[in-house]
Amino acid sequence: STASPAQFVNGNGGCKDKSTGFIFSAATTGSFNGLMNWHQAVWNDVALGTNDANVYDDGRTSDEALNHPSLTTPDSNSMNYCHDSKESGYEDWMAPEYSVLNSITTKQPTNSVNFASLAVWSSATVAATPANAYYYNTTGVMANGAKSSATIRAICVRRDPPAQLTFTQQPSGGANGFGAGVVWTTQPIVKLQDADGATMWGRSDTITLTVLKSDGTPAAGNLYVNGVLAGASTSVNALNGVATFSGLNYDNANESIKLVASIAPINWKGSVVNIPDADSSTFTIPSLFIPSMCQAGGNWASQNGGCQDLGAGGIVWSYVVNTSATWHNIVWDSTQPGAVAPDVHDGVRVDDYDPLYPALTGPDTDQLNDICHSLRLNGYKDWRMPTYNEIDLALKTTTRAGYTRIYKNGATNIWASRTYNVDPTKGYIFTISSGIWYASNPYAKTNPQGAICVRDP
């Protein structure tokens, strides 16, 4: 094959595009200069007289592109050039999808694989004109023509099997002051690649990240994803072979950890391919210490891990640690199935409920999230959800006016732990932006609002 320019190398059966991993056959030649219509180039096993799908098709039943299907004018010819090709001893050739050919035009506007100065069919139908299909023309751009009457050449593509996972972006940054809130500055990206390092274009496999200590033993803490407790692992589906993770953080400081990427065995053209796990670089999440927890003014002080009210009550307040959480996301109830058990930091507490109006018939329904109980801020681990009376005494404009001292992070309202005794599906929110109780209380617990936490000094 002709392997030029730099993005192409000689591959198994033809010219390999290093970025997408697709290997291009030679363009058709021979009788009638290799010209054929679209129906002769592509394969669809429902067309009369065509060959049925086989093990080399990897689950496909046609060459027609999923994102450019031929809904009203499918393949109607028993000839299926690419599907029948055995070029270079390979039997898994197919007509190229639009995006595969178009990726070449965006990288090299002059035809530079091994079909220079030739026009070749793609498998893609023109949605607005389904009697037409796209092709790569002699000027190096995508055009379209009539499926039945346009006669141009065919080119076929194939792929090598997936072989490895690779971290192409390592995780870094962040802090564990609040496990569900301070995300890593740089989020991990993992690619599924073939043995040559080409990303597996078109693959949407599930890729899982598991957090371990740097020595490979189980980690002490948990991953969070966009404020939601994930535990030891989290998964995303790849897009064209690329798994892009977002919103990740880890809740245990000063522990040397790594992420391990894994994927289930892949069925590939009649064989099972086992992909080895891949390790990220090791890194440590630093402790988050915020020296100034209070805005200036009033009888409040940044001490004991937060902003402490030096007047009646003496409660220590966090900043608004989450601006979009339901009551169930925030509250902790260790008696619910699957909930986190009490620990030494809880004393005699077993939940965050307001003792005057507990959630007797409308308890916590989200045992995976307990934002205040899981808060790790300035070295303290005994945070809880504030009661109605604590908010009323410390933050209200007519009492201690603490709403002017707390860092709100853009939040308008925050949840109290109290349940409405008439309708336990409702609770109470405080408008922290102006220091008053919300006019429409009681409020549905499922409505996202802000979360603030307290501790007893």
BELRAPE-V62009 format. One record per backbone hydrogen bond with DSSP energy under -1.0 kcal/mol. NH is the residue of the N-H (numbers start at 1). CO is the residue of the C=O. Records with the same first field share a line. If there is no record, write none. Layout:
NH=CO  CO
This chain:
8=5
9=16
11=14
13=11
15=24
16=9
17=22
18=7
21=17
23=158
24=15
25=156
28=154
33=30
34=31
35=32
36=152
38=147
41=37
42=38
45=61
47=44
50=47
57=54
58=55
60=57
63=43
71=69
81=40
82=41
84=80
89=86
90=87
94=157
101=97
102=98
103=99
105=101
106=102
108=104
118=115
120=136
121=153
122=134
123=96
125=68
126=132
132=129
133=145
134=124
135=143
136=120
137=141
140=137
143=135
145=133
147=131
150=146
152=36
153=119
157=94
158=23
163=193
164=193
166=191
168=189
169=189
172=186
176=286
181=178
182=178
183=181
184=248
186=172
189=169
190=243
191=166
192=241
193=164
194=198
197=194
200=192
201=20  199
203=200
207=236
208=262
209=234
210=260
211=232
212=258
213=217
214=256
216=213
223=231
224=249
225=228
226=247
228=225
230=223
231=223
234=209
236=207
238=205
239=242
241=203
242=239
243=190
245=188
249=224
251=222
254=285
257=283
258=212
260=210
261=278
262=208
266=273
268=271
271=268
273=266
278=261
280=259
283=257
295=405
300=298
301=308
303=301  306
306=303
307=317
308=301
309=315
310=299
316=455
317=307
318=453
320=407
321=451
322=451
325=449
327=445
330=326
331=327
334=350
336=333
339=336
346=343
349=346
352=332
360=358
371=329
372=330
374=370
375=372
377=380
378=288
380=377
384=454
391=387
392=388
393=389
394=390
395=391
396=391
397=435
399=396
400=393
401=396
402=394
403=395
404=401
405=402
406=402
411=408
414=430
415=450
416=428
417=386
419=357
420=426
426=423
427=443
430=414
431=436
432=430
433=412
434=431
435=431
436=431
438=429
441=438
443=427
445=425
447=444
449=325
450=413
451=322
454=384
455=316
